[in-house]
Amino acid sequence: MTSNDVLAMYENLAGISSQMKDAATSGDWTGFDKLNAQAGVVAGAAAGGVPALDGALRQRKVDLLKQLMANDRAIRDVTDPWMAKLERATCAH
């Protein structure tokens, strides 16, 4: 995997995670699941490891990781209350 491949993977993952955030926000769980599977395939490219990046390439990777984390937080903001409600409902019966 080259440096360009690494950045392309993170760019792709950032785009997919943004779409996942939108799907979660709109309640499109079928779309969300499809995007989640797609993200898993894209991230699988890193299974063999990725080269270290320097300078501007490294900073771009950090920025993309921050985007991924922000999208993950937004998704959790949607799903965590629902999961807590589900847990309360199952414990009550």
N, C-alpha and C positions, 0 to 999 in steps of 0.2 A: 504494500500500500504506500503510495507516494504522498507527499505533503498535500498536493492538490486533491488527491483522493480523500484524504482525511477531512479537509475543509469542505469538500463537496458532500461528504456524508453528514457532517454537522449542519451544513446549510439545509440539506434535505430533511434531516430530523427536526430542525427548528421549524421548517415549513409545515411538516406533518403535525408537530405538537401544537402549532397555532390552529390548524384545522381541528385537531382534537378538542382544544379549548372551546372553539366555536360550537362544535357538535355537543359537547357537554352542556354548555350554556343554553343551547336551544333544546336540549333533551333528546337529541338524535343519537340514541344509544347503539343502534345498528351501525350507523356511520362511524361512531366512536370506536366500536369494536373492530371494524374493518381497518380504520386508520391505525389502531393499536397494533394489529397484526402486521400491517405494512411497516410500521416503525421497527418492529422486531426484526423483520427481514433486513431492513436498511442497517440497523445497528449490528446485525450479525456479521457484517463485513469487518468489524473491528475485533472479532473473536481471536484472530491471530496476532493481535497487537497493532499498535499504530506508532509511527515514528514520532519522535519529539520534534516540536516546532520551535522556531526561534523568531524573535523580533515581531514584525507586523503580523506574520502568520499565526504566531502564538497568541497575540492579542485578539485576533479575529476569532480564534477558537474559544478563548475565554469569553468574548462577547456572545458567541453563539451558545455557550454553556449557560450563561446568565439568562438568555432568552428561553432556553429549555427549562430552566428552573422556575422562571416566572410563569411560564405556561403550565408547568406542573402544579404550582401553587394555585393558580386560577382554577384548574381542574379540581383540585382538592377542596377548594372553597365551595364548589358545586356538590361534590360527592360526599364529603365528610358529614354534613348535616343529614343527608339522606341515609348514610350508613348508620349514623347514631340513632336515627328514628327507627330504622329497621331492627337494630339491636334491641332497642327498648321494646319494640313490639314483640319480638321473639322471646324475650325474657319474661314478658308479662303473661305468656300462655304456657 
